[in-house]
Amino acid sequence: MELEPVTDLPEIRPGDDVAALVADRAALEPGDVLTVASTIVSKAEGRTANLEDYPVSGRAKEIARRIEDVAGEEKDPRFAQAVLEESTELLIDCPFLLTETHFGHICVNAGIDRSNVPDHDILLLPEKPAESAERIRSGLEDRGVEDVAVIVTDTCGRPFRHGQRGVALGWAGMPASRDWRGELDRDGRELGVTVQSVVDELAAAANLVTGEGADGTPAVAVRGWEFGDLEGSDELFRDVEDDLVRQALREWEWGDTE
């Protein structure tokens, strides 16, 4: 498998055609997977905002005050309001905000970014990353680039581990996971639970090439990876009924020692 960064992309502005910009700079081939950072997708879709755009609710004020009291970290209540508006559920409200976005992704601060946002205060995640991925894929097809899957990626932290890694927010042209259940291991035992999240793994691999900060490269072509002869699924985000961690968080409050 090869990972090839798409270089020389310009600063993305609202209305820019991400598919056209990539197609002009990358010799994509059938079977490739194109990973695109949500940052440039959001910029192209006009998902920038200013904190003054968010009238502060009483709940946002209380969240900001509590985080400052407990964590010793100043929290702008306007930012807390933006997080609330980009979320369907607030799973943790202290000492940080862990939320579910409108498309089902669980992350800190609803994935709102305050870096690399010229002329604005914050950058929101794409509203519907799966549709964003499909638009980019269709745009590539319009330019004669056929049979290329697209993954819209972001970085976020992980429970129980330090550091961040790439994850998939939306994808098109491929399943999210491949199902190894029913396959045999080396000893002939049948696998019963293994479902591999390939879109997350490809996003994480691409993130090794894209980098972070000012030197980041927001698009990577993955070549030579094959899905294989396995069943696929587009299930990535757990349903609440099957998510024991989320159920536990709903019963937990900061400072609860019982």
Helices and strands as residue ranges (DSSP letters): E 2-5, H 18-23, E 33-37, H 38-44, E 48-49, G 51-53, H 58-71, H 77-85, E 87-92, E 98-101, E 106-108, G 109-111, E 122-123, H 129-142, E 149-158, E 161-172, E 177-179, E 195-196, H 198-210, G 213-215, E 219-223, E 231-233, G 240-242, H 244-251
